[in-house]
Amino acid sequence: FFANTVYGFLRGLFSVYFDTTLGPKRESTSNAKFAAACLLPAARLLFLSDISAELAAATAAGFQVGLCVRLGNAPQADADQYPQIETFEQIEMSR
C-alpha cells in the first residue's frame, strides 16, 4: 500500500507494518499478535482499514481504530461507528 503512492515509496517512514503474515485481520486474535509484535499495549496502537469488519476485530483486541474513506471504497453499512479518516493529516498523535 505504501510502496506506490503519488509521493513515491513511503514504507521507510514506518517502523513496522503488517500484512496478513500474523493471521487474518478480521480476527481479534491476529490483532493481539500485531500488538505483541510491536511490544506495546493495543490501546497505544492505531489500526486503519477501509473494511469495518477488520475495525471490529481490532476494536475487540483493544486498538484505536479509524475507517479509511477513499474514492472507490465499498460503502460500509456501519461506517458511523468509527472515526472516519480521509487523509493522514486528520490523525492526531501523542507520545
C-alpha positions as a Markdown table, in Angstrom:
| # | Residue | x | y | z |
|---|---|---|---|---|
| 1 | Phe | 0.0 | 0.0 | 0.0 |
| 2 | Phe | 2.8 | 2.5 | 0.9 |
| 3 | Ala | 5.1 | 1.3 | -1.9 |
| 4 | Asn | 3.3 | 3.1 | -4.8 |
| 5 | Thr | 1.9 | 6.5 | -3.8 |
| 6 | Val | 1.8 | 9.8 | -5.6 |
| 7 | Tyr | 4.7 | 10.8 | -3.2 |
| 8 | Gly | 6.8 | 7.7 | -4.0 |
| 9 | Phe | 7.9 | 4.8 | -1.8 |
| 10 | Leu | 6.7 | 5.6 | 1.8 |
| 11 | Arg | 7.4 | 2.3 | 3.6 |
| 12 | Gly | 10.6 | 3.7 | 5.0 |
| 13 | Leu | 8.5 | 6.2 | 7.1 |
| 14 | Phe | 7.1 | 3.3 | 9.2 |
| 15 | Ser | 9.0 | 1.4 | 11.8 |
| 16 | Val | 6.6 | -1.6 | 11.4 |
| 17 | Tyr | 3.6 | -2.6 | 9.5 |
| 18 | Phe | 1.8 | -5.9 | 8.9 |
| 19 | Asp | 0.0 | -7.6 | 6.1 |
| 20 | Thr | -1.5 | -11.0 | 6.8 |
| 21 | Thr | 1.6 | -12.7 | 8.0 |
| 22 | Leu | 0.3 | -12.9 | 11.6 |
| 23 | Gly | -3.2 | -14.0 | 10.6 |
| 24 | Pro | -6.4 | -12.6 | 9.2 |
| 25 | Lys | -7.2 | -9.0 | 10.0 |
| 26 | Arg | -10.8 | -9.9 | 10.7 |
| 27 | Glu | -9.8 | -12.0 | 13.8 |
| 28 | Ser | -9.1 | -10.2 | 17.1 |
| 29 | Thr | -6.5 | -12.9 | 17.9 |
| 30 | Ser | -4.5 | -11.8 | 14.9 |
| 31 | Asn | -4.6 | -8.2 | 16.1 |
| 32 | Ala | -3.4 | -9.3 | 19.6 |
| 33 | Lys | -0.4 | -10.8 | 17.8 |
| 34 | Phe | 0.2 | -7.5 | 16.0 |
| 35 | Ala | 0.3 | -5.6 | 19.3 |
| 36 | Ala | 2.6 | -8.2 | 20.9 |
| 37 | Ala | 5.0 | -7.9 | 17.9 |
| 38 | Cys | 5.1 | -4.1 | 18.5 |
| 39 | Leu | 5.8 | -4.6 | 22.2 |
| 40 | Leu | 3.1 | -2.2 | 23.0 |
| 41 | Pro | -0.4 | -2.5 | 24.5 |
| 42 | Ala | -3.1 | -2.5 | 21.8 |
| 43 | Ala | -4.6 | 0.7 | 23.3 |
| 44 | Arg | -1.5 | 2.6 | 22.2 |
| 45 | Leu | -1.8 | 1.5 | 18.6 |
| 46 | Leu | -3.9 | 2.8 | 15.7 |
| 47 | Phe | -5.4 | 0.3 | 13.3 |
| 48 | Leu | -6.6 | 1.8 | 10.0 |
| 49 | Ser | -8.7 | 0.0 | 7.4 |
| 50 | Asp | -11.4 | 0.6 | 4.8 |
| 51 | Ile | -13.3 | -2.5 | 5.9 |
| 52 | Ser | -15.4 | -2.3 | 9.0 |
| 53 | Ala | -15.2 | -6.0 | 9.9 |
| 54 | Glu | -11.4 | -5.5 | 10.3 |
| 55 | Leu | -12.1 | -2.5 | 12.5 |
| 56 | Ala | -14.5 | -4.5 | 14.7 |
| 57 | Ala | -11.8 | -7.2 | 15.2 |
| 58 | Ala | -9.2 | -4.5 | 16.1 |
| 59 | Thr | -11.6 | -2.8 | 18.5 |
| 60 | Ala | -12.2 | -6.2 | 20.2 |
| 61 | Ala | -8.5 | -6.5 | 20.6 |
| 62 | Gly | -8.3 | -3.1 | 22.2 |
| 63 | Phe | -6.8 | -1.0 | 19.4 |
| 64 | Gln | -7.7 | 2.6 | 18.5 |
| 65 | Val | -9.3 | 2.5 | 15.0 |
| 66 | Gly | -10.1 | 4.6 | 12.0 |
| 67 | Leu | -12.1 | 3.9 | 8.9 |
| 68 | Cys | -10.2 | 5.0 | 5.8 |
| 69 | Val | -12.6 | 6.7 | 3.4 |
| 70 | Arg | -11.2 | 6.9 | -0.1 |
| 71 | Leu | -12.7 | 7.3 | -3.5 |
| 72 | Gly | -13.7 | 3.9 | -4.9 |
| 73 | Asn | -14.0 | 2.1 | -1.5 |
| 74 | Ala | -17.0 | -0.1 | -0.9 |
| 75 | Pro | -19.5 | 1.6 | 1.4 |
| 76 | Gln | -19.5 | 0.2 | 4.9 |
| 77 | Ala | -23.0 | -0.2 | 6.5 |
| 78 | Asp | -21.7 | 0.6 | 10.0 |
| 79 | Ala | -19.3 | 3.4 | 9.0 |
| 80 | Asp | -20.8 | 5.8 | 11.5 |
| 81 | Gln | -19.5 | 3.6 | 14.3 |
| 82 | Tyr | -15.9 | 4.5 | 13.6 |
| 83 | Pro | -13.9 | 7.7 | 13.3 |
| 84 | Gln | -13.5 | 8.4 | 9.5 |
| 85 | Ile | -10.2 | 9.3 | 8.1 |
| 86 | Glu | -9.9 | 10.8 | 4.6 |
| 87 | Thr | -6.3 | 12.0 | 4.9 |
| 88 | Phe | -3.3 | 11.3 | 7.3 |
| 89 | Glu | -3.4 | 15.0 | 8.2 |
| 90 | Gln | -6.6 | 14.2 | 10.3 |
| 91 | Ile | -4.7 | 11.8 | 12.6 |
| 92 | Glu | -3.5 | 13.5 | 15.8 |
| 93 | Met | -0.7 | 11.7 | 17.5 |
| 94 | Ser | 0.6 | 12.0 | 21.1 |
| 95 | Arg | 3.5 | 10.4 | 22.8 |
